[in-house]
């Protein structure tokens, strides 16, 4: 006597795999915009934090770090002029942008000649291109 064997046919397995692939494709398509948005939000948050620390540096010393001193002046005391009179380590390490690059700091700025420029070079990792992220809306 032949026992009744149970299992899935090849057609049933292929149907399930196709449905799963369609669902995953739809989910990835829907989430793609959210990933870019979350990167922009992260840049905005990082820039806001760095701006706060730069203002604290300026309030203690009367000036912002130069372009040459850079944001590293928030991590290690600058040894070039102008030297801060009241220096405190404001960061243990500087944050990187979502593409793992350093944020760009210039003082005086090109976009803000009476202040400083602070931005991410964006996904192409090249400053002064259309994908630069200044952290605004």
Rosetta blueprint (number, residue, H / E / L):
1 X L
2 X L
3 X L
4 X L
5 X L
6 X L
7 X L
8 X L
9 X L
10 X H
11 X H
12 X H
13 X H
14 X H
15 X H
16 X H
17 X H
18 X H
19 X H
20 X H
21 X H
22 X H
23 X H
24 X H
25 X H
26 X H
27 X H
28 X H
29 X H
30 X H
31 X H
32 X H
33 X H
34 X H
35 X H
36 X H
37 X H
38 X H
39 X H
40 X H
41 X H
42 X H
43 X H
44 X H
45 X H
46 X H
47 X H
48 X H
49 X H
50 X H
51 X H
52 X H
53 X H
54 X H
55 X H
56 X H
57 X H
58 X H
59 X H
60 X H
61 X H
62 X L
63 X L
64 X L
65 X L
66 X L
67 X L
68 X L
69 X L
70 X L
71 X H
72 X H
73 X H
74 X H
75 X L
76 X L
77 X L
78 X L
79 X L
80 X L
81 X L
82 X L
83 X L
84 X L
85 X L
86 X L
87 X L
88 X L
89 X L
90 X L
91 X L
92 X L
93 X L
94 X L
95 X L
96 X E
97 X L
98 X L
99 X L
100 X L
101 X L
102 X E
103 X L
104 X E
105 X E
106 X E
107 X E
108 X L
109 X L
110 X L
111 X L
112 X L
113 X L
114 X L
115 X L
116 X E
117 X E
118 X E
119 X E
120 X E
121 X L
122 X L
123 X L
124 X L
125 X L
126 X L
127 X L
128 X L
129 X L
130 X L
131 X L
132 X L
133 X E
134 X L
135 X L
136 X L
137 X L
